[in-house]
Amino acid sequence: MKKEFTRIWEEAKKLDTKVISVAVAQDSAVLEAIAGAKKAGVADAVLFGDEDEIRKAAEGVDINLDEFQIVDVKDKTEAARKAVELVHNKKADMYMKGIIDTKTVLRCVLDKEVGLRTGKLLSHVGVFEVEGLNRLLFVTDAAFNMYPELEDKKQILENAVIVAHACGVPNPKVAPIAAVEVLNPKMPATVDAVELTKMNEEGKITGCIVDGPLAFDLAIDKEAAEHKGTTDRKIVGDADVILVPNIETGNALYKALGHIADSETGALLVGTAAPVVLTSRSDSYETKMNSIVLAAMVAERLKQEA
């Protein structure tokens, strides 16, 4: 595990143990991550799903199911709904997707009666620790909002800032990225970036420093910024949060960082009353574990701000 994620794990261990509500828990990879979080002293879990299938999935996994509460619900949609209701009722701190499609999970999250609506825009935040960078990199939104308008971007940015604060970055630098670092009326990403920067300067966006538009290299690489002559900017290759203009840019960046760079990652859905872990079956054990610890940190932050 890399330095920054190690630091976050150590910080999480100092907090009260959080409770994860797992929707349709009959998946060996999810159970393995749950067991790891339990062993680390970071999170306990309540497992919703078909109990027989959960016990079958646990075979070959280093997990003692006697340490966990299992709620036997055969129907997957009902299991997901009951799992989110536990979080809604503040009997759990975070919601985690098991072996069920994301669409159903999101319907449960947005359920008016038992879900986690707050009135805020929901958004996805990927957190990367990349070899060669001396900090965490928060990428948003790579998975949920396709073509956000200006007000959407403001909320996506604010959601990411909450995650950065939870991870110990008190005043994150946010770079709304574009293909160029100057305003071009024909390029909407630059127009929105200028407006977001202005909102930050006017105090309409707080808790961070916003500077855009910036090309990605100028946002993360000091040498590139110096070479391009942008050292008079508020961000000189030291951005913490990368705000992408659309889902294609975000998805490509997210996958490039995950598959090509030497990196560790975790990810969350935020803008909800409690953090949501939406890992996929293809995600590694480390990614699932990192997502859980990020959720624990964000849950603690939300609790402090309540």
C-alpha positions, 0 to 999 in steps of 0.5 A: 500500500502506498504512503497516502492510503496508508496514512488514511487507513491509520487515521480511520483506525483512530475513529469509531468503527463504522457500519457498512450496510451491504446490498446483496452480499453473496459475493466472495470478493465483497465478503473478502473486503468486508472481512479485511475492513473488519480485521483492520478495525475500521468497519463492521458490516450488516449483510443483506441477501440470500443467507444460503448464498452468502454462506456459500460465497464465504467458502474459501474466503478468510471470513468468520460470518459469525462476526457479522449480522446477516439479514436473510432476504432472497429477492435482490431488489428487496435486499438492496432496499432494506440495506439502504433503509438501514443507512437511512435510519442511521443504523449504518454509516455507509451503503455498499453494492454487492452482487447486484446491478448498479441501476437497482442500487441507485434506484434504492439510493434515490428512493423517496421513502428509504433512500439517501437523498439530500437535495444535492446532486449525486456524483462520483469521486475517484481517489488516486495515489499515483507514483511520482505525485506527492499527494492524492488526486481526486478525479470527478465525475468519471462515472455518473454525470454525463454532460454537467451544466455550470451549476451541476459542476459547482455541486460536483466540485463541492462534493469532491471538496468534502471528500478531500477534506475528509482525507486530510486535505484542508484547502484543496486546489481544484482544477477544472480542466479543458484542452487549453488554459485560456478562455475560448467562447467556442469551448464550453469547458473553458467558459464554465471553468472561468465561471467556477473560478469567479464563484470561488473568488466571490465566496460562492464556492468555499473550502478550496482554491479553484483555478481554471481552465487548465490543461491536465498537464499544467494542473498536475505537473509543475515542470509543464506549468513552468515550461508553458509560463503559467507560474503566475496561476493559483495552481502550478502543477499542484492540483488536488482535485481534477474536475472533468468537463464530461463523462468521456474525459473523466472515464478515459482519465480514470481508466488511464490512471488505473490501468497505465499509471502505477497507482492505487485507487478507491471511489465513492458516490457522494452527494448522498446522506451517507457515502455509497461504495459502488465497486465493480466485480473487476475491481481489485481487493485493494480498490475495494478496501480503499473505497471502504476506508474512504467511505469511513472517512467521509462518513465521519466528516459528514457526522462532524458537519451534521 
